[in-house]
Amino acid sequence: MPRNAEALHEVIRAVRANGVGGRQFSNIVTVGHSLGSFTAALAQADHGGADGVVLTGSIGLNMRRIADTPEAREAFARRYVLAADDPQLADRAHLYDAAYRTVPAGRRALAFYDVPPADPDLIAIDERLKGVMTAAESRSMGYAADACARIDAPVLVQVGEHDAMYYDPKRDPDLSRVYARAIAAAPPNFSFDPPYPDTGHNLALHPNAREGYERMLGWMKAQGLA
């Protein structure tokens, strides 16, 4: 995760210095999702450079700080298998050693979506295009999540009410209980959107994604960043 954060910081520095396609920008806001949110948080906490940070698919802190149980750790471990053993990635298996993990075949709907209203055809595409993560990223994820509390810029948090990455559906109907604890523990520079209804972990791949984009833009304008 520190390497991911360094790479993002280099992008921010390049855009700040050179712009993009001949266009300069007075403000830069990083927008992350899930692991990307932790990358954005760590980049800002360790290196700075952005004027604002949007964390999606993240509750804005290390989940283990409020729900560290053996059951939670075991559930997280079950979400990933060796990428080289996944039949869906067979054509790329030679690229992956034991350090690479992926979500088991056929599990993305359960892990990342609220079905319905999520589109089964879109989920099938997501299954086909899925990627991998490394064991090193998994080990350093908590360190990156802790960096959320050190962000020195305005932060917006967006999550889906049925983001099963952050609660146990067998015990709770949605993530509201965990989300309330995250809000209570957050620094004053954090803003939290209400959980998005009928939405799982992958906010951008649900029918109400446009609402999330509009709220992001509204928050940026309110912060003087857009």
N, C-alpha and C positions, 0 to 999 in steps of 0.2 A: 504493500500500500504506500509506503514512503516513495518508492520509485514511480508509482502512478501519479502521486501528488507532484513530484518534481517535474514530470513530463507535462502535466497540466499547467504548472506555473510557467514553464518555458513558453507554452502557447500564449498565455496571458501576457507575458513580457513582450513577445513578438508582435501581438496585436496592438498592445499599448504603444510600442515604438514605431511600428510600420503600417498599422491599419490593415485592411483587407481589401484587395482589389482597388487600391487607390483611395479608399474611404477611411478617414480617421474617426475614432470614437472617443467621446468625452467620458463615457462611463462604460464599465464592463461588469456584467452580472453573469456568474457561472450558474448553470442549471444542471443538477445531477439527478440521477435516478438510481435508487438502491445502492449497489456498490459504488456507482458513480457519485452518489450523494456523499458517501464517506470520502471518496477521492477529493471532491470539491471542498469538503470541510477541512481535510488535512492540508490541502494545498493552501487554503486561506489562513489556517491557524499557524502553519509553519513558515509560510513564505509571503503571505499577503498578496496584494496585487489587484484584487477584485473590489468593486464598490458595493457589491451585494451578492448574496448566495441564496439560491432556491434549492431546497432539499425535497425531492419527491420520492415516495416509496420509502421514507425514513421518518422515524418519529423524533429525530433531532437529538438523540443521545444513545449511548450504548445500552442495548436492551438488557444486558446482564446486570446493569445497575439497578433495575427495578424488578427483574424476573429471572434471577439466576437460580435455576433448579436443575437437578439431574435430568428431569423429564424434558425441559426446554433444550438442554444441550444435546440430548439424545435425538430429539425431534429434528434439530438442525443438522446433525450428522447424517440422518437418514435421507435428507433432501438431495444428497449428492453421491454419485458413484464414480468409479474410475472411467474416464472418458474412453480409454482404449478398449473397454469391455462393452461399450454401448453399441448395439447393432445399428443404431441410427447414424452413428459416426464411423461406420466400418471403413468407408472409403478414405478416411483420414486417420485411422487408428495408428498408422506408422509414425504419425507426427507427435503422438502423446506418450509420454512416459508416466510413471506412477505419480508424478506431481500434479497431473491434470485431472480435474473433476468436472462432472456435468450433472444436470438434473436427469433422473432416470427417464427413459423413453415413456411417453404417455402420461407423465405426471405434471406437465406444465399447466394444464387446465385446473387441476386441484390446487397447485401451489401459487399460481399467479393471477387467477381470474375469478370473477363472480359469474357463474353460468346458470341461467341467463342473467343479464342481457348480453354478455360477451358473445361475439360472433364465432361459432364453431369453425367456420372456414378460415377466419383470421388466426385462431388458435392453431389450426393445422399448419398454417404457414410458419407460425412462430416455432412450432415443433421442428419443422424441417430446417429452419435456419438457426437453430439454437447454437450457442457457443459453449465455451468452457471457462473455468476459473482455475487458479492454481492453489495448491495446498498452502503456499506461502501467503497468498492473499487472504485465505481463510484464517490463518493463524494471526495475521496482523489486522484483521477487520475490527476487532475490539479496540485496538489502539487508535485506529482511524475514527471510529465512532466516538470515542472519548474526545477527539479533537473538536467536535461540534461545540462543546462548551467554551472553547478558546477562540471561536470566530469573533473578529473585531469589527465586523460589518453587519448591516441589517440582514436578517435571515427570514425567509418564508418557508414554512413546512406544509406539505400537502400529502395526504394519505387517503386511501380508500377505506371505507368503513368495514370492508371484509378482506382486509389485508392480512391473510393468515400467516404471514411471516412474523407477526407481532402479537398474536394471541392464539389460544387453543380453542378451536370451534366447538370442541366437546364440552368445554366449560363455560364459555362466554358466547353470546349471540353476535358480538362484533368487537371491535377494538376500543370501544369508548372508555372502558375502565383503564386500560394501559395508556391510552392517549391523554386522559385527564392527569395521570401521574407524570407523564412527560411534560405536559404544559406547566404543571406546578413546579417542576424541577428546572425549567428553562431559564436562561439569562434574560434580562429585560430587552435585549436587541432582537429577540425572536418574535415572529408573528405566526399564528397557526390558523390555517383555514379549517373550517368544520370538516369532518371526514366526508368524503364524497360518497353519496349514496349509490348502492348497487354497483360498487367498484371494488376490485381486488387489488393485488399488488401492482400490476402493470397499468398504471393510471392512463397512460397515453394510448392504450389499446382497448379501451372501453368506449361505449357510445357517447359518454358525456365528457370526453377529453377536451373538447373545445371550451367548455366552461372553466376547466383548469387553466388553460392558456389565457383566457380572458381575465381570470383572477390574478394570474401572475403579472400580466401587463398592468392591471389596475394597482397592484401593490407597488410595482416599480415606479409608476407615475406618482403615487402617494409619497414614495421615498425620495422623489426628485431624481430618479435614475433613468427615466424614459420620457 
